[in-house]
Amino acid sequence: MYRLILLLFCLLCPAAWAEDASDGSSTGDKAPPGESAQTLEVGPQGDESRPREKAKLTIAPQTVVVTAGFQAGAVALEPTKTVIDLTQFESSGSVDRVEDVLKHMSGIDVIQTTGGADPQQMVMMRGFDDSRFQVAINGRPITAPTAGADTFVDWSSLTTGDIERIEVIRGSASARYENSVGGIINIITKKGRREGSSVPRASADVTYSSFNSLNTRGTVNGGVGQLGYFISFGNRTSDGFLRNNYFEGQDYSGRLDYALPGGGSLSSSYKRNELEHGYPVVNDPNSAFSDYNPDYPIVFEDADSLRMGRLVSHPGGKSYKIKKATHLDFSYDQPIKNTHLSLKVFRDWGSEDSYSYQRSGAGLAQAFSGRGDRKEKTFGVMFDYQLNLWARHSLAIGYSHRRMGVENTPDIYRIQGAYIEDQYAVNNKLTLNMGIRFMHVREQSYAYSDPGSSFKYRHLFHPKEWLPKFTATYRFNPETEIYASVNRDYHVPGC
């Protein structure tokens, strides 16, 4: 099958077609860690569409605007992805974090033990947890397979104050992204405004809701000459519904964009999030270990709400976590005639200190985890070159490299990938997305010792994978599309 797909890719080489074409777009089942996963999916989509126009030298995505359940124009469908415009998105509840938006999307499930920020809540995409789908900011990944802080994605750090739109790609259809069996969630951040006036624009928003929940948000954006800037800051607090299930967090983000000759730009961005989140504790009037507070709901020791990846906590001691996350990015973008060059360099830092007051024998004892074992570090670079030289094709080639580890165990992963991806508009109705990604992972395991021995050592693994991608989208009419996707992907093992 893969040889047939690769042969088809070669036969459909961009140089073979040069006539006009209509618009196109570019962009399973759970596999055991370290094994390849293969998916086959067929599904309909569609709603009102905008008229097609003939493409000359570029392929522009055709969109289908969806209004059901959303503010008009907030969501647009393209052949391989769904785009959510946060400037037009509205919800009956608070929209302060990314999951507040994602829970409205079909195929994505958000499982929460609290209505507030929770760094360890579970987000499922097409049935996969966040270890098997990719979350990215401006195209670069933030999913960390080290899981040094118990989760692969810190959802509490993804506030919406600096987000312009969210792209959701179904399945592992894009060769640009690694480790994306369940799909890709790409977050595009806001840029500063470069206008005739140097006076900045400022906005503030305050919301108050039940359980003494208070969210405040402020933004400042503007520009001076060729420089644009955007700054966002927020604070959120809540007492929580359950006993001790409070949270208090702050986030800060900023972005600078400098316009270069020829339509290019240099950008730098910084995003920082800090959160203290209390674990819900037992509140049982009949418990022999815990006192009871009638101001909060009854919570028994075997309640599911107390078992989110840790032992049960009791009142009387410390039961909370302190979570911090930082993202730092530098990028260079330059259009060159009918091509576009993009370079990215990024760093991530994350830490988590967790306290819980647990049963120990006939009593209760304080437990702690954190410090060096829970301090993650990531460094990465990415290169992408988009070629729009042919009427029916949009070709992309690229390379990415990431290094990840924790403070006590540095350099656990080195993940390299190279890819080529072509989007070919066969005719007004049929669009093909074809690509292949080569992936090389160098993994050093955590140090461990054999039974009866105190000597510790680390294993070294070098898996290499070829990952072909193929997706066909056919539009029957403005209201109906059908797509078929056959892809191979690799799940990077977590710890």
Summary of the structure (lengths in Angstrom):
residues: 495
radius of gyration: 24.2
end to end distance: 32.4
largest distance: 79.6
contacts: 1671
relative contact order: 0.17
helix: 6%
strand: 52%
